Amino acid sequence: MENGNMTGHWAGVFTSKGDETEIDFTEFVESKKLLVRPFVKMYLKSQQGRYTTMKDLIGYCGLDCETCGAYIGTVNDDQSLREKTAKLWAELNNVSILPEHINC
């Protein structure tokens, strides 16, 4: 990431924890301006707070988790939603996708 005030990058580690996935992000940020330096930590904390729940989170697959049939079907153990999602994705991608493939 880079803007007029700071530059940096992040590294993410995804770890399977039974039926859940733990995500650990580490941010490496430097202030470009001396006057901005005291506010960088506060800015990062506010940004991190936005992503501590699934709301507004985009999965590493690129889909919006809050509206994704695979995610919702998995979390709610909804077999009919898995079947519906598998059928839709199979048609959209012209490949064979079975309901048992729908787990997020």
Backbone as a printed PyTorch tensor [residue, N CA C, xyz], in Angstrom:
tensor([[[  0.8360,  -1.1620,   0.0000],
         [  0.0000,   0.0000,   0.0000],
         [  0.8780,   1.2200,   0.0000]],

        [[  0.3860,   2.2370,  -0.6520],
         [  1.1380,   3.4830,  -0.6770],
         [  0.1760,   4.6230,  -0.9680]],

        [[  0.3580,   5.6950,  -0.2280],
         [ -0.3650,   6.9320,  -0.5100],
         [  0.5820,   8.0850,  -0.2150]],

        [[  0.0800,   9.2940,  -0.1770],
         [  0.9430,  10.4510,   0.0380],
         [  1.5430,  10.5320,   1.4230]],

        [[  0.9640,   9.8310,   2.3790],
         [  1.4150,   9.9230,   3.7640],
         [  2.2310,   8.7360,   4.2540]],

        [[  1.9960,   7.5540,   3.6830],
         [  2.6990,   6.3720,   4.1730],
         [  2.8940,   5.3490,   3.0750]],

        [[  3.7940,   4.4340,   3.3460],
         [  4.0690,   3.3430,   2.4240],
         [  4.2280,   2.0630,   3.2420]],

        [[  3.9110,   0.9280,   2.6460],
         [  4.0650,  -0.3190,   3.3830],
         [  3.4510,  -1.4900,   2.6550]],

        [[  3.4560,  -2.6050,   3.3390],
         [  2.8660,  -3.8380,   2.8130],
         [  2.4030,  -4.6790,   3.9890]],

        [[  1.6940,  -5.7470,   3.6880],
         [  1.2570,  -6.6720,   4.7380],
         [  1.5080,  -8.0970,   4.2860]],

        [[  1.6230,  -8.9690,   5.2690],
         [  1.7640, -10.4040,   5.0100],
         [  0.6510, -11.1080,   5.7600]],

        [[  0.0130, -12.0680,   5.1200],
         [ -1.0710, -12.8120,   5.7450],
         [ -0.7580, -14.2950,   5.8080]],

        [[ -1.0910, -14.9080,   6.9430],
         [ -0.9070, -16.3400,   7.1250],
         [ -2.2680, -16.9430,   7.4650]],

        [[ -2.7150, -17.9090,   6.6870],
         [ -3.9760, -18.5990,   6.9090],
         [ -3.6570, -19.9730,   7.5010]],

        [[ -4.2260, -20.2690,   8.6800],
         [ -3.9490, -21.5210,   9.3690],
         [ -5.2480, -22.2530,   9.6690]],

        [[ -5.3190, -23.5180,   9.2910],
         [ -6.4950, -24.3340,   9.5800],
         [ -6.5100, -24.6850,  11.0570]],

        [[ -7.6400, -24.4280,  11.7070],
         [ -7.8380, -24.7440,  13.1250],
         [ -9.1100, -25.5770,  13.2390]],

        [[ -9.0260, -26.8550,  12.8760],
         [-10.2040, -27.7200,  12.8960],
         [-11.1820, -27.2920,  11.8260]],

        [[-12.3890, -26.8690,  12.2420],
         [-13.4170, -26.4280,  11.3020],
         [-13.3330, -24.9400,  11.0010]],

        [[-12.3220, -24.2600,  11.5160],
         [-12.1850, -22.8170,  11.3330],
         [-10.8450, -22.4940,  10.6870]],

        [[-10.7320, -21.2650,  10.2130],
         [ -9.4800, -20.7790,   9.6590],
         [ -9.0580, -19.5480,  10.4370]],

        [[ -7.8260, -19.5560,  10.9170],
         [ -7.2680, -18.4000,  11.6200],
         [ -6.4760, -17.5890,  10.6120]],

        [[ -6.6710, -16.2740,  10.6470],
         [ -5.9700, -15.3850,   9.7300],
         [ -5.1190, -14.4350,  10.5540]],

        [[ -3.8220, -14.3780,  10.2600],
         [ -2.9030, -13.5060,  10.9870],
         [ -2.2420, -12.5750,   9.9800]],

        [[ -2.5530, -11.2780,  10.0730],
         [ -1.9700, -10.2870,   9.1880],
         [ -0.9310,  -9.4780,   9.9480]],

        [[  0.2040,  -9.2520,   9.3250],
         [  1.2460,  -8.3980,   9.8920],
         [  1.4680,  -7.2530,   8.9130]],

        [[  1.4330,  -6.0360,   9.4280],
         [  1.5950,  -4.8540,   8.5910],
         [  2.9640,  -4.2220,   8.8270]],

        [[  3.5760,  -3.8020,   7.7450],
         [  4.8580,  -3.1220,   7.7910],
         [  4.6390,  -1.7490,   7.1470]],

        [[  4.6270,  -0.7000,   7.9680],
         [  4.2550,   0.6310,   7.4800],
         [  5.2880,   1.6620,   7.9230]],

        [[  5.6100,   2.5820,   7.0080],
         [  6.4930,   3.7020,   7.3210],
         [  5.8040,   4.9920,   6.9180]],

        [[  5.9270,   5.9830,   7.7790],
         [  5.3690,   7.3040,   7.4880],
         [  6.3080,   8.0340,   6.5370]],

        [[  5.7430,   8.7120,   5.5510],
         [  6.5450,   9.5100,   4.6280],
         [  6.7650,  10.9190,   5.1590]],

        [[  5.9010,  11.3370,   6.0770],
         [  5.9640,  12.7030,   6.6020],
         [  6.0950,  12.6710,   8.1210]],

        [[  6.9850,  13.4700,   8.6480],
         [  7.2200,  13.5160,  10.0830],
         [  5.9510,  13.8840,  10.8520]],

        [[  5.1600,  14.8200,  10.3390],
         [  3.9550,  15.2620,  11.0360],
         [  2.8690,  14.1870,  11.0830]],

        [[  2.9030,  13.2510,  10.1730],
         [  1.8960,  12.1910,  10.1100],
         [  2.2660,  11.0200,  11.0280]],

        [[  3.5330,  10.8580,  11.3230],
         [  4.0270,   9.7000,  12.0780],
         [  3.2160,   9.3900,  13.3430]],

        [[  2.8430,  10.3760,  14.1740],
         [  2.0800,  10.0450,  15.3880],
         [  0.6910,   9.4530,  15.1220]],

        [[  0.1660,   9.6660,  13.9190],
         [ -1.1940,   9.2320,  13.6060],
         [ -1.2590,   7.8890,  12.8620]],

        [[ -0.1270,   7.3680,  12.4320],
         [ -0.1070,   6.1310,  11.6470],
         [ -0.6880,   4.9730,  12.4470]],

        [[ -0.2390,   4.7980,  13.7040],
         [ -0.7330,   3.6870,  14.5160],
         [ -2.2390,   3.7830,  14.7160]],

        [[ -2.7530,   4.9810,  14.9910],
         [ -4.1870,   5.1780,  15.1840],
         [ -4.9560,   4.8490,  13.8920]],

        [[ -4.4300,   5.2740,  12.7610],
         [ -5.0630,   4.9840,  11.4720],
         [ -5.1160,   3.4740,  11.2260]],

        [[ -4.0060,   2.7810,  11.4750],
         [ -3.9690,   1.3360,  11.2620],
         [ -4.9510,   0.6160,  12.1800]],

        [[ -5.0420,   1.0380,  13.4350],
         [ -5.9910,   0.4240,  14.3730],
         [ -7.4200,   0.5810,  13.8580]],

        [[ -7.7630,   1.7650,  13.3370],
         [ -9.1230,   1.9720,  12.8250],
         [ -9.3840,   1.0900,  11.6140]],

        [[ -8.3840,   0.9150,  10.7480],
         [ -8.5400,   0.0510,   9.5760],
         [ -8.6870,  -1.4060,   9.9990]],

        [[ -7.8960,  -1.8350,  10.9800],
         [ -7.9740,  -3.2130,  11.4560],
         [ -9.3450,  -3.4970,  12.0530]],

        [[ -9.9110,  -2.5290,  12.7520],
         [-11.2220,  -2.6960,  13.3610],
         [-12.3130,  -2.9620,  12.3470]],

        [[-12.1400,  -2.4630,  11.1450],
         [-13.1290,  -2.6870,  10.0830],
         [-13.1820,  -4.1390,   9.6550]],

        [[-12.1060,  -4.8790,   9.8500],
         [-12.0150,  -6.2310,   9.3170],
         [-11.9150,  -7.3070,  10.3880]],

        [[-12.3920,  -7.0420,  11.5740],
         [-12.3500,  -8.0630,  12.6200],
         [-13.5580,  -8.9780,  12.5650]],

        [[-14.5580,  -8.6570,  11.7510],
         [-15.7000,  -9.5320,  11.5210],
         [-15.7620,  -9.8220,  10.0300]],

        [[-16.6650, -10.6820,   9.6390],
         [-16.7890, -11.0020,   8.2210],
         [-17.4460,  -9.8710,   7.4320]],

        [[-18.0770,  -8.9070,   8.1090],
         [-18.7140,  -7.7940,   7.4140],
         [-17.6490,  -7.0180,   6.6440]],

        [[-17.9160,  -6.7360,   5.4200],
         [-17.0230,  -5.9890,   4.5380],
         [-15.7300,  -6.7310,   4.2220]],

        [[-15.6540,  -8.0080,   4.5270],
         [-14.4260,  -8.7430,   4.2610],
         [-14.5130,  -9.4310,   2.9090]],

        [[-13.4820,  -9.2530,   2.1270],
         [-13.3740,  -9.9420,   0.8490],
         [-12.4500, -11.1310,   1.0900]],

        [[-12.9180, -12.3230,   0.7760],
         [-12.1150, -13.5210,   0.9890],
         [-10.9080, -13.5540,   0.0750]],

        [[ -9.9370, -14.4010,   0.4080],
         [ -8.7490, -14.4980,  -0.4410],
         [ -9.0990, -15.0090,  -1.8280]],

        [[-10.3180, -15.5840,  -1.9730],
         [-10.7920, -16.0120,  -3.2900],
         [-11.2710, -14.8260,  -4.1270]],

        [[-11.4820, -13.6710,  -3.4670],
         [-11.9320, -12.4790,  -4.1660],
         [-13.4170, -12.2030,  -4.0350]],

        [[-14.1640, -13.0960,  -3.3870],
         [-15.6100, -12.9160,  -3.2270],
         [-15.9290, -12.2300,  -1.9080]],

        [[-17.0720, -11.5520,  -1.8730],
         [-17.5710, -10.8970,  -0.6670],
         [-18.1740, -11.9680,   0.2360]],

        [[-17.5270, -12.2400,   1.3650],
         [-17.9530, -13.3250,   2.2670],
         [-19.3910, -13.1420,   2.7610]],

        [[-19.7950, -11.8930,   2.9780],
         [-21.1150, -11.6220,   3.5420],
         [-22.2380, -12.0670,   2.6130]],

        [[-21.9800, -12.0990,   1.3090],
         [-23.0230, -12.4620,   0.3520],
         [-22.7250, -13.7680,  -0.3930]],

        [[-21.6480, -14.4360,  -0.0540],
         [-21.2030, -15.6300,  -0.7750],
         [-21.9690, -16.8830,  -0.3430]],

        [[-22.5560, -17.5740,  -1.3010],
         [-23.2970, -18.8010,  -1.0160],
         [-22.4340, -19.8940,  -0.4220]],

        [[-21.1700, -19.9700,  -0.8260],
         [-20.2670, -20.9860,  -0.2650],
         [-20.0040, -20.7050,   1.2080]],

        [[-19.7120, -19.4540,   1.5310],
         [-19.4430, -19.0980,   2.9310],
         [-20.6960, -19.2700,   3.7870]],

        [[-21.8110, -18.7150,   3.3510],
         [-23.0530, -18.7800,   4.1250],
         [-23.5190, -20.2240,   4.2760]],

        [[-23.4360, -21.0000,   3.2020],
         [-23.8310, -22.4040,   3.2590],
         [-22.9760, -23.2110,   4.2150]],

        [[-21.6850, -22.9060,   4.2640],
         [-20.7810, -23.6130,   5.1740],
         [-21.0450, -23.2250,   6.6210]],

        [[-21.1260, -21.9320,   6.8830],
         [-21.3240, -21.4460,   8.2540],
         [-22.6430, -21.9400,   8.8350]],

        [[-23.6880, -21.9650,   8.0100],
         [-25.0140, -22.3800,   8.4790],
         [-25.2910, -23.8650,   8.2470]],

        [[-24.3030, -24.5900,   7.7280],
         [-24.4590, -26.0050,   7.3860],
         [-25.7490, -26.2310,   6.5870]],

        [[-25.8980, -25.4030,   5.5340],
         [-27.1030, -25.3820,   4.7160],
         [-26.8550, -26.1630,   3.4130]],

        [[-27.2520, -27.4100,   3.3920],
         [-27.0070, -28.2760,   2.2400],
         [-27.7160, -27.7690,   0.9830]],

        [[-28.9250, -27.2360,   1.1260],
         [-29.6410, -26.7470,  -0.0580],
         [-28.9280, -25.5360,  -0.6720]],

        [[-28.3380, -24.6860,   0.1590],
         [-27.5890, -23.5450,  -0.3770],
         [-26.3000, -24.0250,  -1.0360]],

        [[-25.6550, -25.0400,  -0.4850],
         [-24.4670, -25.6130,  -1.1310],
         [-24.8330, -26.1680,  -2.5080]],

        [[-25.9790, -26.8660,  -2.5890],
         [-26.4220, -27.4260,  -3.8700],
         [-26.7150, -26.3230,  -4.8800]],

        [[-27.4080, -25.2890,  -4.4320],
         [-27.7380, -24.1580,  -5.3080],
         [-26.4580, -23.4610,  -5.7930]],

        [[-25.5070, -23.2430,  -4.8830],
         [-24.2530, -22.5820,  -5.2370],
         [-23.4330, -23.4410,  -6.1930]],

        [[-23.3590, -24.7340,  -5.9350],
         [-22.6170, -25.6410,  -6.8190],
         [-23.2020, -25.6120,  -8.2280]],

        [[-24.5190, -25.6520,  -8.3200],
         [-25.1790, -25.6360,  -9.6300],
         [-24.8850, -24.3280, -10.3640]],

        [[-25.0110, -23.2050,  -9.6630],
         [-24.7610, -21.8970, -10.2670],
         [-23.3150, -21.7790, -10.7380]],

        [[-22.3770, -22.1180,  -9.8760],
         [-20.9660, -21.9980, -10.2330],
         [-20.5930, -22.9490, -11.3630]],

        [[-21.1720, -24.1410, -11.3770],
         [-20.9030, -25.0950, -12.4580],
         [-21.3770, -24.5250, -13.7960]],

        [[-22.5740, -23.9250, -13.7810],
         [-23.1130, -23.3380, -15.0180],
         [-22.2880, -22.1310, -15.4680]],

        [[-21.9230, -21.2660, -14.5280],
         [-21.1670, -20.0560, -14.8750],
         [-19.7760, -20.3750, -15.4020]],

        [[-19.1680, -21.4410, -14.8890],
         [-17.7900, -21.7710, -15.2470],
         [-17.6580, -22.9540, -16.1960]],

        [[-18.8070, -23.5450, -16.5670],
         [-18.8200, -24.6850, -17.4880],
         [-17.8880, -25.8090, -17.0220]],

        [[-17.9950, -26.1200, -15.7140],
         [-17.2220, -27.2090, -15.1100],
         [-18.1250, -27.9880, -14.1640]],

        [[-17.6630, -29.1280, -13.7330],
         [-18.4170, -29.9280, -12.7750],
         [-18.0590, -29.4890, -11.3570]],

        [[-19.0420, -28.9920, -10.6230],
         [-18.8630, -28.6250,  -9.2250],
         [-19.9760, -29.2970,  -8.4370]],

        [[-19.5940, -30.0890,  -7.4690],
         [-20.5580, -30.8180,  -6.6450],
         [-20.7940, -30.0770,  -5.3280]],

        [[-21.9510, -30.2850,  -4.7010],
         [-22.2380, -29.6280,  -3.4210],
         [-21.1690, -29.8880,  -2.3680]],

        [[-20.5780, -31.0770,  -2.3750],
         [-19.5380, -31.3780,  -1.3790],
         [-18.2490, -30.5890,  -1.6100]],

        [[-18.1340, -29.9470,  -2.7670],
         [-16.9990, -29.0680,  -3.0340],
         [-17.2140, -27.6940,  -2.4150]],

        [[-18.4230, -27.4010,  -1.9930],
         [-18.7670, -26.0710,  -1.4840],
         [-18.5610, -26.0400,   0.0240]],

        [[-17.3580, -25.6840,   0.4220],
         [-16.9890, -25.5280,   1.8300],
         [-16.0180, -24.3710,   1.9330]],

        [[-16.3230, -23.4470,   2.7940],
         [-15.4620, -22.2790,   2.9430],
         [-15.1520, -22.0730,   4.4090]]])
